[in-house]
C-alpha cells in the first residue's frame, strides 16, 4: 500500500510513538503475576492448549486469543530448545513455576503489538472517510490516547478485540463507500475474529448491516448471506469448542451476561452512559479529544455519507449497550477509542481543508492532556511497586519458614513463596472442595521445584471459603498470636480490594509497623481517581504526586520472641 506524501511520514512517526508508549514499562510487577487481574487465566489456559489439550473448558472469553497465545508460547518453547536454554517440557514448566516472567512478558508484547497495529487500521479507516490528512490525524490521536496506551500493556483480550473490530470496520467502510466484494469478505472475516476474541464485539454487527445497505451496487441479499456466513465461520474457527462443547459454553457465557447485568461489586456508579462519558472517556481520552470526538460525531451525523453511517452505527450501537449494564469497567470503552479518534481526525481534516501541517499541529495539541497521562502512567509502571519493595524487605529480614498473615485480596499481596507443606495442605483442601488443583499437584510432583526463602502463609478474609486451612477469618492481633502468626502484612488503599476487618484495624491502631511502603502520600491517594471495579493499583486520573504503583503495605511483628 502506498502512503501519499507527508502523511506516510506522519504514520511512521505515530507508529513509532505508539509502540514506544506501549512497550515502556511492559514488564511491570513481574515476577508477581497478580498485579493485573485476569492475566493468569489467559496464560495458564494458553499453556494447557499448547500442551495438547485443545478444549480449554473455559468460555468466559472466546478462545481465539488463547490459541494465538498458545502458538506464541509453542514457538518460544521451540526457540528455547534450539538455543539449549531448556532441556524439555518438564524443565520448561519448572522454569515457568520458578519465574513466569518470560511468558507473561511475551503475552503482554502480543497485546502491545496489536495495540500499535490498531493505529494503522485507524489510518486506513480515516483515509477512506476523509483522505490522507484525516488518516494522519487519526493515527496521531490514537498513538498517545491514555486508555488505549494503558491497556495495551495488559495481557488481556480488550485491546486485541479492539484491533480486530477496527480492522473490520476499516474494510466495511471501504465497502460502503466504494463497493467491492473483497472488502466485504475481509470485513466479515475480521468481524468474526473480533467476536471470537471477545463476545461484546458482536455489538458492531449492525454496522455490517448498514455497510451492506449503503454500498453502491451489488446484491444485498446475497451480500448479507455471504457476510454473516463468513462472520460465523471465522468465529467458530477461532472458538471451535463453543460448538463442540455447548454445555460449558452456555454455563460460562450466561455467567458473563448476568455479571454484566448485575454488576461486579455492590458499588453504585450511577447511570452507565453518563458514567462512561463523565469518567471513562473524560479521563481516558482527555477533555479536548472527548469534546472534539462528540462534535465530530454530530458533524458526521449531519453529513451522512455511507461510511459515516457505518461508523456512527458502530459507535452508538456499542455505547448504547455498554452503558446499559451495571458492570462499568473502563476497559469496556476501549473498542470505541480508535473509532472516536477516526471521527475526530475526519472532522479536523474537513475543518482545515486537508492541510496536513495544520491537521498534525491541531491533533498534537488536542492530545497534550491525554499524552501527559500516558507518559506519567508508563513512568510509574516502569518503577518497582510497593509489592515488590515489600517482598524484597521480607526476604532480607524475615527467616524462611516464618508464619506470615496477609490482609486484603491477593492482588495486593507481596509475592511470597509458600513452603512445600503449605502447597501440600492447599492441594488437599481444594481437592476436598471438589476442585482439581492441577497446578498445585504439578508443583508437588515436579522434581526440582524448591523455592527459598519460603513462608507459611495465612490469608485473612472476612468470609473465607469453608475448608481452606490457609484462609482464615481472624479479626484480632491476639487471635493471630494464638494461631502462631509471627508477622502481619496489611494493605490499605482507596480500592475496596485492600479492605481488612475493622476490629483488626482497630487493634493495629495501637501498634507501630516496623516498615511501610506507600505509593504516594495519604492526601494524594485520596484525591486520585481509580477504576473502582478493577484491582489495579494505579490511578485512572490524578497521577501527580505518585511515586509508584501498589497499595500501602505495612509490616508488623506480632510475636516478640
C-alpha positions as CSV (number, residue, x, y, z in Angstrom):
1,X,0.0,0.0,0.0
2,X,1.4,3.4,-0.9
3,X,1.3,6.3,1.6
4,X,0.8,9.6,-0.1
5,X,3.3,12.4,0.6
6,X,4.0,13.6,4.1
7,X,1.1,11.5,5.5
8,X,3.2,8.4,5.2
9,X,5.9,10.0,7.4
10,X,3.3,11.1,9.9
11,X,2.0,7.5,10.1
12,X,5.6,6.2,10.6
13,X,6.1,8.7,13.4
14,X,2.8,7.9,15.0
15,X,3.5,4.1,14.9
16,X,6.9,4.7,16.5
17,X,5.5,6.9,19.2
18,X,2.6,4.4,19.8
19,X,5.0,1.5,20.0
20,X,7.3,3.2,22.5
21,X,4.4,4.2,24.8
22,X,3.0,0.7,24.7
23,X,6.4,-1.1,25.4
24,X,7.6,1.3,28.1
25,X,7.1,-0.4,31.5
26,X,5.7,-3.6,29.9
27,X,7.4,-5.8,32.5
28,X,5.6,-4.1,35.4
29,X,5.2,-6.1,38.5
30,X,6.9,-9.2,37.3
31,X,7.5,-11.9,38.5
32,X,4.4,-11.1,40.5
33,X,1.6,-12.5,38.3
34,X,-1.4,-10.8,40.1
35,X,-0.5,-7.1,39.6
36,X,-3.0,-7.1,36.7
37,X,-6.3,-9.1,37.1
38,X,-7.1,-11.8,34.5
39,X,-3.6,-12.2,33.1
40,X,-3.0,-15.5,34.8
41,X,-6.3,-17.0,33.5
42,X,-5.1,-16.4,29.9
43,X,-1.5,-17.6,30.5
44,X,-2.4,-20.9,32.2
45,X,-5.1,-21.8,29.7
46,X,-2.9,-21.0,26.8
47,X,-0.2,-23.2,28.2
48,X,-2.8,-26.0,28.6
49,X,-3.7,-25.6,24.9
50,X,0.0,-25.5,23.9
51,X,0.4,-28.8,25.8
52,X,-2.2,-30.5,23.6
53,X,-5.5,-30.0,25.4
54,X,-7.3,-28.1,22.7
55,X,-10.6,-27.7,24.6
56,X,-9.9,-25.0,27.3
57,X,-13.1,-25.9,29.2
58,X,-13.3,-22.1,29.8
59,X,-15.6,-19.9,27.8
60,X,-15.9,-16.7,29.8
61,X,-13.9,-15.4,26.9
62,X,-14.0,-16.9,23.4
63,X,-10.8,-18.8,22.6
64,X,-9.1,-17.1,19.6
65,X,-6.7,-15.2,21.7
66,X,-5.9,-18.3,23.8
67,X,-5.0,-20.1,20.6
68,X,-2.8,-17.2,19.5
69,X,-1.0,-17.1,22.8
70,X,-0.6,-20.9,22.7
71,X,1.0,-20.6,19.3
72,X,3.4,-17.9,20.6
73,X,4.3,-20.0,23.6
74,X,4.8,-23.1,21.5
75,X,7.2,-21.1,19.2
76,X,9.0,-19.7,22.2
77,X,9.4,-23.3,23.6
78,X,11.0,-24.4,20.3
79,X,13.4,-21.4,20.3
80,X,14.4,-22.3,23.8
81,X,15.0,-25.9,22.7
82,X,17.1,-24.8,19.8
83,X,19.1,-22.4,22.0
84,X,19.6,-25.0,24.7
85,X,18.0,-22.9,27.4
86,X,15.6,-25.6,28.3
87,X,16.1,-29.4,28.3
88,X,12.5,-30.3,27.5
89,X,8.9,-29.9,28.6
90,X,9.5,-30.7,32.3
91,X,12.3,-28.3,32.5
92,X,10.4,-25.6,30.6
93,X,7.5,-25.9,33.1
94,X,9.8,-25.9,36.0
95,X,11.3,-22.6,34.8
96,X,7.8,-21.2,34.4
97,X,6.9,-22.1,38.0
98,X,10.1,-20.7,39.4
99,X,9.8,-17.4,37.3
100,X,6.9,-16.9,34.9
101,X,8.1,-13.5,33.8
102,X,9.1,-14.5,30.2
103,X,5.7,-15.9,29.3
104,X,3.8,-13.0,30.8
105,X,6.1,-10.6,29.0
106,X,5.5,-12.4,25.7
107,X,1.7,-12.3,26.2
108,X,1.9,-8.6,27.0
109,X,4.0,-8.0,24.0
110,X,1.4,-9.5,21.8
111,X,-1.1,-7.0,23.2
112,X,1.3,-4.1,22.7
113,X,1.9,-5.0,19.1
114,X,-1.8,-5.4,18.4
115,X,-2.4,-2.1,20.1
116,X,0.2,-0.4,17.9
117,X,-1.2,-2.1,14.8
118,X,-4.6,-0.6,15.5
119,X,-3.0,2.8,14.6
120,X,-2.6,1.5,11.0
121,X,-6.2,0.4,11.0
122,X,-7.2,3.9,12.1
123,X,-5.1,5.4,9.4
124,X,-6.8,3.2,6.8
125,X,-10.3,4.0,8.1
126,X,-9.6,7.7,8.3
127,X,-8.2,7.8,4.8
128,X,-11.3,6.2,3.4
129,X,-13.6,8.7,5.2
130,X,-11.6,11.9,4.8
131,X,-8.3,11.5,2.9
132,X,-4.7,11.4,3.9
133,X,-4.9,14.3,6.3
134,X,-7.7,12.6,8.2
135,X,-5.7,9.4,8.2
136,X,-2.7,11.1,9.7
137,X,-4.8,12.8,12.4
138,X,-6.5,9.5,13.4
139,X,-3.1,7.8,13.8
140,X,-1.7,10.7,15.8
141,X,-4.7,10.8,18.1
142,X,-4.7,7.1,19.0
143,X,-0.9,6.9,19.4
144,X,-0.9,8.6,22.8
145,X,-4.5,8.2,24.0
146,X,-4.2,7.2,27.6
147,X,-6.9,4.5,27.9
148,X,-5.6,2.7,24.8
149,X,-1.9,3.1,25.9
150,X,-2.7,1.9,29.4
151,X,-4.5,-1.3,28.4
152,X,-2.0,-2.1,25.6
153,X,0.3,-3.1,28.5
154,X,-2.0,-5.8,29.8
155,X,-2.2,-9.5,28.8
156,X,-6.0,-9.3,28.4
157,X,-8.4,-9.5,25.4
158,X,-9.7,-5.9,25.3
159,X,-7.0,-4.3,23.1
160,X,-6.7,-7.3,20.8
161,X,-10.5,-7.3,20.3
162,X,-10.4,-3.6,19.5
163,X,-7.7,-4.3,16.9
164,X,-9.9,-6.8,15.1
165,X,-13.0,-4.5,15.4
166,X,-11.2,-1.5,13.9
167,X,-9.7,-3.6,11.1
168,X,-13.1,-5.0,10.3
169,X,-14.7,-1.6,10.2
170,X,-11.9,-0.2,8.0
171,X,-12.8,-2.9,5.4
172,X,-16.6,-2.4,5.8
173,X,-16.4,1.3,5.5
174,X,-14.4,0.9,2.3
175,X,-17.1,-1.5,1.0
176,X,-19.8,1.0,1.9
177,X,-18.0,3.9,0.2
178,X,-16.7,2.1,-2.9
179,X,-18.2,-1.3,-3.2
180,X,-16.1,-4.4,-4.0
181,X,-16.9,-7.8,-2.6
182,X,-13.4,-8.4,-1.5
183,X,-13.7,-5.6,1.1
184,X,-16.9,-7.1,2.4
185,X,-15.3,-10.6,2.6
186,X,-12.4,-9.2,4.5
187,X,-14.6,-7.1,6.8
188,X,-16.8,-10.1,7.6
189,X,-13.9,-12.4,8.4
190,X,-12.3,-9.8,10.7
191,X,-15.6,-9.3,12.4
192,X,-15.8,-13.0,13.2
193,X,-12.3,-12.9,14.6
194,X,-13.2,-9.9,16.7
195,X,-16.2,-11.7,18.2
196,X,-14.0,-14.8,18.7
197,X,-11.7,-12.7,20.8
198,X,-14.4,-11.0,22.9
199,X,-18.1,-11.6,22.8
200,X,-19.1,-7.9,23.0
201,X,-17.6,-7.3,19.6
202,X,-20.9,-8.7,18.3
203,X,-22.4,-5.3,19.1
204,X,-20.7,-4.0,16.0
205,X,-22.6,-6.3,13.6
206,X,-25.3,-3.7,12.9
207,X,-22.6,-1.6,11.3
208,X,-22.1,-4.5,8.8
209,X,-25.8,-4.4,8.0
210,X,-25.5,-0.6,7.3
211,X,-22.4,-1.2,5.2
212,X,-24.3,-3.7,3.0
213,X,-27.4,-1.5,2.8
214,X,-25.5,1.7,1.8
215,X,-22.9,0.1,-0.5
216,X,-23.2,1.0,-4.2
217,X,-24.3,-1.8,-6.5
218,X,-24.2,-5.5,-5.5
219,X,-26.9,-7.9,-4.5
220,X,-27.9,-7.0,-0.9
221,X,-29.5,-10.3,-0.1
222,X,-26.5,-12.3,-1.5
223,X,-24.0,-10.0,0.2
224,X,-25.9,-10.3,3.5
225,X,-25.8,-14.1,3.4
226,X,-22.1,-14.1,2.4
227,X,-21.1,-11.6,5.1
228,X,-22.9,-13.2,8.0
229,X,-21.9,-16.7,6.9
230,X,-18.2,-15.7,6.8
231,X,-18.5,-14.0,10.2
232,X,-20.0,-17.1,11.7
233,X,-17.3,-19.3,10.1
234,X,-14.5,-17.1,11.3
235,X,-16.0,-17.0,14.8
236,X,-16.2,-20.8,15.1
237,X,-12.7,-21.3,13.5
238,X,-11.4,-19.2,16.4
239,X,-13.6,-20.8,19.0
240,X,-14.5,-24.3,17.7
241,X,-15.3,-25.8,21.1
242,X,-18.2,-23.4,21.6
243,X,-19.9,-25.7,19.1
244,X,-18.3,-28.9,20.3
245,X,-18.8,-28.3,24.0
246,X,-22.0,-26.2,24.1
247,X,-22.9,-27.0,27.7
248,X,-19.7,-25.5,29.0
249,X,-20.1,-22.5,26.7
250,X,-23.6,-21.7,27.9
251,X,-22.6,-22.0,31.5
252,X,-19.8,-19.5,31.2
253,X,-21.5,-17.2,28.7
254,X,-24.6,-16.9,30.9
255,X,-22.4,-16.1,33.9
256,X,-20.7,-13.3,32.0
257,X,-24.1,-12.0,30.8
258,X,-25.5,-12.0,34.3
259,X,-22.3,-10.4,35.6
260,X,-22.7,-7.6,33.1
261,X,-26.3,-7.0,34.2
262,X,-25.9,-7.2,38.0
263,X,-22.6,-5.6,38.4
264,X,-19.1,-6.6,39.5
265,X,-19.4,-5.3,43.1
266,X,-22.0,-3.7,45.3
267,X,-20.8,-0.2,44.3
268,X,-23.3,2.1,42.7
269,X,-21.7,4.0,39.8
270,X,-24.8,5.7,38.5
271,X,-26.2,5.7,35.0
272,X,-23.8,3.8,32.8
273,X,-23.9,6.2,29.8
274,X,-23.2,9.2,32.0
275,X,-20.5,7.4,33.9
276,X,-18.7,6.4,30.7
277,X,-18.9,10.0,29.4
278,X,-18.0,11.8,32.7
279,X,-15.3,9.3,33.9
280,X,-14.2,6.6,31.5
281,X,-14.0,8.8,28.3
282,X,-13.4,12.1,30.1
283,X,-10.1,10.8,31.6
284,X,-9.4,8.0,29.0
285,X,-9.4,10.4,26.1
286,X,-8.7,13.7,27.8
287,X,-11.2,16.5,27.7
288,X,-10.1,18.2,24.4
289,X,-10.3,14.9,22.5
290,X,-13.6,13.8,24.0
291,X,-15.2,17.2,23.2
292,X,-13.7,17.0,19.7
293,X,-15.0,13.5,19.2
294,X,-18.5,14.4,20.3
295,X,-18.5,17.4,17.9
296,X,-17.1,15.2,15.1
297,X,-19.9,12.6,15.6
298,X,-22.5,15.3,15.4
299,X,-21.0,16.6,12.1
300,X,-20.8,13.1,10.7
301,X,-24.5,12.6,11.5
302,X,-25.2,15.8,9.6
303,X,-23.0,14.8,6.6
304,X,-24.5,11.3,6.5
305,X,-22.3,9.7,3.8
306,X,-22.4,5.9,3.6
307,X,-19.1,5.5,5.5
308,X,-20.3,8.0,8.1
309,X,-23.4,5.9,8.8
310,X,-21.4,2.8,9.3
311,X,-19.1,4.5,11.8
312,X,-22.0,6.2,13.6
313,X,-23.8,2.9,13.8
314,X,-20.8,1.2,15.3
315,X,-20.2,3.9,17.9
316,X,-23.7,4.5,19.1
317,X,-24.8,0.8,18.9
318,X,-21.9,-0.3,21.1
319,X,-22.2,2.7,23.5
320,X,-25.9,2.1,24.0
321,X,-25.4,-1.4,25.2
322,X,-22.1,-0.8,27.1
323,X,-23.8,1.8,29.3
324,X,-26.9,-0.2,29.9
325,X,-25.4,-2.7,32.4
326,X,-24.2,-2.5,35.9
327,X,-20.6,-3.6,35.2
328,X,-18.9,-0.4,34.1
329,X,-15.3,-1.3,33.8
330,X,-13.4,1.5,32.0
331,X,-11.9,-1.2,29.7
332,X,-15.3,-1.8,28.2
333,X,-14.9,1.5,26.3
334,X,-11.7,0.5,24.6
335,X,-13.3,-0.6,21.3
336,X,-14.7,3.0,21.0
337,X,-11.4,4.8,21.4
338,X,-10.0,4.1,17.9
339,X,-13.3,5.0,16.3
340,X,-13.6,8.2,18.2
341,X,-10.1,9.1,17.1
342,X,-11.0,8.4,13.5
343,X,-14.2,10.6,13.7
344,X,-12.1,13.4,15.2
345,X,-9.5,13.1,12.5
346,X,-12.0,13.2,9.7
347,X,-13.6,16.4,11.2
348,X,-10.2,18.0,11.7
349,X,-9.3,17.3,8.1
350,X,-12.6,18.8,6.8
351,X,-12.2,21.9,9.1
352,X,-8.7,22.6,7.8
353,X,-9.5,21.7,4.2
354,X,-7.0,18.9,4.3
355,X,-3.9,20.9,5.0
356,X,-1.6,18.4,6.6
357,X,0.6,20.6,8.7
358,X,-2.3,22.3,10.3
359,X,-4.1,18.9,10.9
360,X,-1.0,17.4,12.5
361,X,-0.5,20.5,14.7
362,X,-4.1,20.5,15.8
363,X,-4.0,16.8,16.5
364,X,-0.9,17.1,18.6
365,X,-2.3,20.0,20.6
366,X,-5.5,18.0,21.2
367,X,-3.6,15.1,22.6
368,X,-1.5,17.0,25.1
369,X,-3.5,16.2,28.3
370,X,-4.0,12.5,27.4
371,X,-0.4,12.1,26.3
372,X,0.8,13.5,29.6
373,X,-1.3,11.0,31.4
374,X,0.0,8.2,29.2
375,X,3.7,9.1,29.8
376,X,3.2,9.6,33.5
377,X,1.4,6.2,33.8
378,X,4.2,4.5,31.9
379,X,6.9,6.1,34.1
380,X,5.1,4.8,37.2
381,X,4.7,1.3,35.7
382,X,8.4,1.1,35.0
383,X,9.3,1.6,38.7
384,X,9.3,-1.2,41.3
385,X,5.9,-1.1,43.1
386,X,5.2,-1.4,46.8
387,X,4.5,-5.1,46.5
388,X,8.0,-5.7,45.1
389,X,9.7,-3.5,47.7
390,X,7.8,-5.3,50.5
391,X,8.9,-8.7,49.1
392,X,12.5,-7.7,49.0
393,X,12.4,-6.4,52.5
394,X,10.7,-9.6,53.8
395,X,13.1,-11.9,52.1
396,X,16.0,-9.9,53.6
397,X,14.6,-9.5,57.1
398,X,12.3,-12.5,57.9
399,X,13.7,-16.0,58.1
400,X,12.4,-18.8,55.9
401,X,9.6,-20.8,57.5
402,X,8.1,-17.9,59.4
403,X,4.3,-17.7,59.6
404,X,3.1,-14.6,57.8
405,X,-0.5,-13.4,57.7
406,X,-1.7,-11.1,54.9
407,X,-4.8,-9.0,54.7
408,X,-6.8,-7.9,51.7
409,X,-7.0,-9.6,48.3
410,X,-4.2,-11.5,46.6
411,X,-3.8,-8.7,44.1
412,X,-2.3,-6.5,46.7
413,X,-0.1,-9.1,48.4
414,X,3.7,-9.1,48.0
415,X,4.9,-12.2,46.1
416,X,6.0,-14.6,48.8
417,X,6.9,-18.2,48.1
418,X,4.9,-20.8,50.2
419,X,6.6,-23.7,51.9
420,X,6.1,-27.2,50.4
421,X,3.9,-28.2,53.4
422,X,1.7,-25.2,52.6
423,X,1.4,-26.3,49.0
424,X,0.5,-29.8,50.1
425,X,-2.1,-28.6,52.5
426,X,-3.6,-26.2,50.0
427,X,-3.8,-29.0,47.4
428,X,-5.6,-31.3,49.9
429,X,-8.0,-28.5,50.8
430,X,-9.0,-27.7,47.2
431,X,-9.4,-31.4,46.3
432,X,-11.7,-31.8,49.3
433,X,-13.8,-28.9,48.0
434,X,-14.1,-30.7,44.6
435,X,-11.6,-28.6,42.7
436,X,-8.8,-30.3,40.6
437,X,-5.9,-28.3,42.0
438,X,-3.8,-29.3,38.9
439,X,-1.2,-26.5,39.3
440,X,-0.6,-27.3,43.0
441,X,-0.3,-31.0,42.3
442,X,2.1,-30.3,39.4
443,X,4.3,-28.2,41.7
444,X,4.4,-31.0,44.2
445,X,5.3,-33.7,41.7
446,X,7.8,-31.7,39.7
447,X,11.4,-32.6,40.6
448,X,13.5,-29.5,41.4
449,X,10.6,-27.3,42.5
450,X,12.1,-25.7,45.6
451,X,11.9,-22.0,46.4
452,X,13.7,-20.2,49.1
453,X,13.0,-18.4,51.3
454,X,9.6,-19.9,51.7
455,X,6.9,-19.0,54.3
456,X,3.8,-20.5,55.9
457,X,1.2,-18.0,54.6
458,X,-2.2,-17.2,56.1
459,X,-4.7,-15.2,54.1
460,X,-7.1,-13.2,56.2
461,X,-10.6,-12.8,54.7
462,X,-13.9,-11.7,56.2
463,X,-15.8,-14.6,54.7
464,X,-13.3,-17.3,53.8
465,X,-14.3,-20.4,51.9
466,X,-15.0,-23.2,54.4
467,X,-12.4,-25.9,54.5
468,X,-9.4,-23.8,53.5
469,X,-6.9,-24.0,56.3
470,X,-4.6,-21.3,54.9
471,X,-7.5,-18.8,54.6
472,X,-8.8,-17.6,58.0
473,X,-11.3,-15.1,59.4
474,X,-9.1,-13.7,62.2
475,X,-10.0,-10.3,63.4
476,X,-7.7,-9.5,66.3
477,X,-4.0,-9.4,67.0
478,X,-4.3,-11.7,70.0
479,X,-6.0,-14.4,67.8
480,X,-3.2,-14.1,65.3
481,X,-0.7,-14.8,68.1
482,X,-2.6,-17.8,69.3
483,X,-2.5,-19.1,65.7
484,X,1.2,-18.9,65.7
485,X,1.5,-16.0,63.3
486,X,4.9,-14.2,63.6
487,X,4.4,-11.4,61.1
488,X,1.4,-9.5,59.6
489,X,1.4,-7.7,56.3
490,X,-1.6,-5.3,55.9
491,X,-2.7,-3.4,52.8
492,X,-4.7,-0.2,52.6
493,X,-5.9,1.7,49.6
494,X,-9.0,3.6,48.3
495,X,-9.9,0.5,46.3
496,X,-12.1,-2.0,48.2
497,X,-9.8,-4.9,47.4
498,X,-7.4,-3.8,50.1
499,X,-10.0,-3.8,52.9
500,X,-9.4,-5.6,56.2
501,X,-11.5,-6.4,59.3
502,X,-12.5,-3.2,61.2
503,X,-11.7,-4.9,64.5
504,X,-8.2,-5.9,63.3
505,X,-7.7,-2.4,62.1
506,X,-8.7,-1.1,65.5
507,X,-6.2,-3.4,67.2
508,X,-3.4,-2.3,64.8
509,X,-4.0,1.3,65.7
510,X,-2.2,0.8,68.9
511,X,0.8,-0.9,67.2
512,X,3.6,0.6,65.2
513,X,4.6,-1.1,61.9
514,X,8.2,-2.0,61.5
515,X,8.2,-0.7,57.9
516,X,5.8,0.9,55.5
517,X,5.8,1.0,51.7
518,X,3.5,3.6,50.1
519,X,2.9,4.6,46.5
520,X,2.1,8.2,47.5
521,X,1.2,10.5,50.4
522,X,-2.1,9.8,52.0
523,X,-3.8,13.0,50.7
524,X,-2.5,12.2,47.1
525,X,-4.1,8.7,47.3
526,X,-7.4,10.2,48.5
527,X,-7.5,12.8,45.7
528,X,-6.7,10.3,42.8
529,X,-9.4,8.6,40.9
530,X,-9.3,4.8,40.3
531,X,-11.4,2.4,38.3
532,X,-13.4,1.3,41.4
533,X,-14.2,-2.1,39.9
534,X,-10.7,-3.2,39.0
535,X,-8.0,-4.4,41.3
536,X,-5.4,-2.3,39.5
537,X,-3.4,-0.1,41.9
538,X,-2.6,2.8,39.7
539,X,-5.0,5.8,39.3
540,X,-7.1,6.3,36.3
541,X,-6.6,10.1,36.7
542,X,-4.6,12.2,39.1
543,X,-1.1,10.6,38.7
544,X,0.6,13.7,40.0
545,X,2.4,13.0,43.3
546,X,2.6,9.2,42.8
547,X,5.9,7.6,43.2
548,X,5.0,4.0,42.1
549,X,2.1,1.6,41.8
550,X,0.7,-0.7,44.5
551,X,-1.3,-0.4,47.8
552,X,0.1,0.9,51.0
553,X,1.8,-2.1,52.7
554,X,2.6,-2.1,56.4
555,X,4.6,-4.9,58.0
556,X,4.0,-5.7,61.7
557,X,5.9,-8.0,64.1
558,X,3.2,-9.9,66.0
559,X,5.3,-12.1,68.3
560,X,8.1,-10.8,70.5
561,X,10.3,-13.9,70.5
